[in-house]
């Protein structure tokens, strides 16, 4: 008889608070699956790493593991890094590891976001006096990625919230990689004439990026004293978030599981198996897959690795491989872990340290390099430069801040 386990795969953070909050979400998921063991792990920075959680489930006798990415939208981490870790583990240990889709655009997630915004609005009305939502601007801040599909989803979330709740205006900003970043976004919003601005981080957990968003919000509040800049809470362990995670697990048990990036039929996979080197699995070596049907599934339609997406043509067919071994499990020892040890920032992490690091894994630094990974193998591939890396309202706005 098959014993099923549930695995929640987090990104990881240099913030212990974020790590603790993620653990609470994994704990909250257990009540939805009382008969299945539930574990979790992180891709980078924090411990336990994903392999540790998988080990716990395997040692508990699970021979089928239903894994889900602990992420709002599918960008590089969900499309490359987590699938590679899971597929490599499955190949090494002979255990079946399935991979569900990201939380994505879901009515439950919109409801959770609305609750957090309503809490901020109620507090603002109590502290500063009542103001109609028609006279209030909503700013939704997403993480920001080198994937246009993930970035576009943040804009859709903002529109659903604006239209559903009745805000007078809505703007979208991002904490890193793309544009507009938080500071230029808030500078723009200040010109719109609204007396109150609700800044809502569409994030799951705390961490350096939340600190960055709130830090820039405090600066905007001081710079534009005639505007009330109100900081809304992030999603955290809202019950609707937990319900969505549970749904993503159960989707994998149906007769037609939703195709996702873990079993992408369009891309070569590079599995990194300890003690066995690297295994390259080309698309033609895998079995038939729904993604190869005449009409691609909705989860694949805008994937920049499957089809030429405007501005991202160079990434068509890029291999699926994780690039996070260098910071796996490092925690507070990772580069840029604390503002106290940084000579570029004072009160919060602005992302300045990421500008010239030569890597971009959705952490707010530009991605314009070629490398061979130094993994004793040769992929003969390069990571294309993010097409808008020089946009004045993207990471270059941080460089301008340093000069000023």
N, C-alpha and C positions, 0 to 999 in steps of 0.2 A: 504494500500500500504506500502510495506517495505521501511523504510528509512535506508540507509546504512551510516555508519561512518567508518573512517580509523584510526587505532591506531598504532603508531610506538613505540615499546617497547625497550628502551635503557638499557644498563648496568648501567650507572651512573658512576660518577667519583668524586674524591676529588678535581679535578681541575675545577675551574669556566670556564676556557677557553674551556675545553672539553664539558661542559654542554651547553655553548653558541653555540658551533659549531654543536652539535647535534640538537639544536633547529632550526638552520639555515637549516639543512637537512629536518626536518619536515616541515618547511616553504616552502622549494623548492618543496616539494611533492604536495603541494596544487594546483599548476598550472596543474598537471596531473589529478586532480579530482575536477574540479570547482563546481560540483553539490553535492559533498559529504564533510561533515565536516571532518577535519583532526586534530588529537590531538596526544599527546605523553606523555610519562612518563618514569621513571627510576626504575630499580629493586632495587638499593641500593645507598647509599651515598647521591645522589642528589635529589632535588625536582624540579618539582612535581613527586610523585611516580606514578606507573602505575595505581593504583586505581583512582587517581585524574583525569587522562586523560579519563579513562573509564566513570567516573562520568560525566564529561563534555559532552561526546558524548550521554550518556543516557539522561541527562537533556535537550539536544538539540533535543530529540525525536527519536534518533536512536534505532531501535529494532534489528538491525543486525550490528555487528562490525567486520570488517576485520582487524585483527591484524597481524603485522609482527615483527619478532625480528630484532632489529637494530644491527645485528652482521654479521661478515663475514662468520663464520663457526659454525656448531652446535656442541657445547660441553656441559658442565654441565648447563650453564645458559639457553641455548636454549632447552635442552632436559629435564631439571628438573624444574628450578626455574620459568621461565616465564610461561610455560604451567600451572603450579600449581596456579599461581596468576590469570591467565585468567579463568581457569576452575572453580576456587573457586568463582570468581566474577560472572560468568555466572550462577552458581548454586544458589547463594544467591539472585540475582536480577531478575532472569528469563529472561535474555536477551541472544540472540544468539551471541556468540563470536567465530569466526573462527580464525584459527591460520595458517599463511603461513610459508613457509620455509625460511631458512637463505639466504643471498645473494649468497653464495657458489661459485663454479667454473663456471664462466660465461664469454663469450667473451667480454662483455661490461666492466666487472671488470678488465680483463687483459688489455684492452685498456686504462682504467683510470690509472692503475698502470704504464703502459708504458709511458704515458704522464708525470707523476711525475718524472720518471727516466730520461726521455729525457731532462726535465728542468734542472735536476742536472748535467747531462752530458754536456749540453750546457754551463752552468755556469762554470763548471770545465775547459772546454776547453778555455773559455775566461780568466779565472783567472790564469791557470797554463800551458796553451799551449795545442794544439790539441793532442789527443792520440787516436788511433784506438780502437774500442770496443773489438777487438780481443786481445788487450793487457791490457784489464781492467777486473777486477773481480767484479761481482755483489754479494752482500750479501743481502738476503731477510730475514728480521726479523719478525716472527709471534708472536702472543701473547703467545702461549704455554698453554697447557691444560693437564688434566689427561685423555684426550680422544685421542686415537691414530689416529682415523679417522680425527679429526680436524687438528692434527699435520701433518699428511700425506698430507693433502690438501695444506698446505703451501709449501711443497716440490714440489708439482705439479705446483703451481703458479710460483715458482722459475724456474723450467725447461722450462715452456712455455715462460717466459720472456727471459731467457738466449738464448733459441733456436730461438725465434722470432726476437730478437734484435741483436744477434750475439756476445754476450759477450764471452770473452775467457774462463771464468770459473764462476761458481756460487756456493755459499755456503748458507746454511740455518741455522739460529739461532732462539732462542726464548727468550722472555723477562722474562719468569718465568715458574715454575713447572717442565718442562721437560728439555731435553738437546739437543744440547749444548746451554747454556745461552750465552748472548751477549759477555761477556768478553773472555771466552775460545774460542768462535767462531772466534773472531777477532784476537786473538793470533795465532790461526791455520792459518787463511788466510794470516797473515803476513809472513808465512813461504813458501808461494807458489811462490813468486818471482814477483808478479805483482806490477807495480809502482803506480797504481791507483786502489782504491777500492770504489765502490759506495755502501753505506749502505742505504737500502730502508726499512723503517718500513711499512709492509703491515697491516696498521691500519686505522681505519676510522677517529679517532679523536685524539686530543691532550690529555695530561694527564700525570700522574706520570710515566707510562710505556714508553711513548715517551721521556720524560726527561731522563729516565734511558738509553734508547738506544743511545740517542745523547751524554749523559755523558760518557758512555763507549767508544763511537766513538772518542770523544775528548781525552780521555786518551790514546787510541791506537795511535792517531795521534802524541801525544807527545812522546810516547814510541818508535814508529817506524817512526822517522823523515824523512826517505828516501822514505816513501810511502804517497801518497796523499789520505787521507780518506775523502770522500765527503758525506755529509749528504743530502739525498734526502727527499723531502717532503712526508707526508703521504697522503692518499686519500682525506679526508675531503669531501667537497660538490661538487666534480667533477660531471659534468652533467651526465656522464655515470653511476655513482653511484646512482644518483636520479632516472634515468631510470630503473635501476635494481630493486630498491625498488618498483617502480610503477608496474613493471612486477610481483613481488611477491604478490602484492595486487590483481592484476587482475587474477592471476592464480586461486584464490579461488572462482571466479565467474563462472568458466567453468563447464562443465558437469561432469568432472572427476578431482576434485581437487587433487593436489599432496599430498599423505599421509605425515604426519610429526609427530614430537614428541608430539605435543599437544593432539593428539588423539591416542596415541600409544596403540595398541591392545595387546601388549605383556606384559605389566607391570601393577602392581597395582598402582592406583593413590591415593594420600592422599590430599584431598581438605581441606584447612583451612578456614572455614567460620566463620566470626565474629559473636559471639553470639550463635553459634550453635555447637561449638567444631569442631572436626575433622571427616571427612567422608572418609571411605576407600571404594574404588570402585575397585573390582577385574576384571581382563580381561574377565572372563566368564560372568560377569554381563552386559557387553556392547554389543551393536549390532554388526552384521557382519561388517567386515572392510576389505578393499583391502589388508591390510598387512597379512591377514590370508589366502590369495590365495596360490595356489601351488607354485608360483614363487614370492618371496617377492619383493616389489617395490625397485628401486635403492636407494631411500632415507633410506631404512632400512637394506640394505645388510650387511654393516660393523658396525652396531650399537652394541656396546659391551653389551647392556642390552638385546639384542635379541638373540645373538649367541656368542659362545665362541671364542673370539679373542685372539690370541697369547699373553700371558702375563697378560691378563685381565680377566681370566676365573672366578675369584671370583665375578665379578660384574654382571654376567648373572642374569637377573630377578630382579635387585635392584628396589625398589619402586621409584615412581616419586613424589618428594616432594621438595619444596623450602626450602632453609636454610639461608635466607638473612634478616630475620626480625630484627636481632640484629643491622644492620647498615642501615636499610631503612630510607632514608631521612636525614641522619646525616650530610652530606656535610663535611665541613671543621672540624667538631667536631669528625669525625671518627678517630679511632686509626691509627697513621701513616700518617695523612693528610698532614703534612708539614715537610720538612727537618729541618726547624728551631727548631722544638720541638723534634727532634730525636738525641739521643746521639751516634748513630752508623754511621751516614753518614754526609758528609760535604757539598758537592756541589750538589748532586742529590741522589735520592732514589735508592740504590743498591738492595733492597729487603731483607737486612739483618734482619730487624725487623720481617719478616715473618717466619724465620727459625724454631722457637720454639713455634709458637702460637697454634699449634695443630689443625689447620684447613687448608683445601686446597680447595678453591672455585675458582680455576683458577686465583689466584692473585699472584702466585709465592711463595707459601709456601707449605711445604710437608703435605701430607694428610695421617695420620697414627693413626687415633683415632676411638674409638667407643663412641657413646653417645646416650642419650635418648631424647635430645632436650629440656627437661623440659617444654613440652607443655601440661602437664596434660593428657598425653596418652602414651601408650607404643607400639612402633613399633617393638621392639625386632629385630632391624637390626643394622648393623655396616657398616661403609664406609671402603672398603678395602684400604690398603696402595697402593699408586702409585708404580708399580713394579720396577721402576728405580729410586726411591727416593734417593738412595745412590750413583748414578752415579757421578764420579768425575767432569764431566763437567756440571752437573745440579746445583741445589741449594747448594750442598756441595762446589762448587767452590766459593760461596759467603762466606761460613764459613771459608774456607782457607784464603780468603782475610782478614777477621777479625783477624785471628791468625797472619798473616804477618804484 
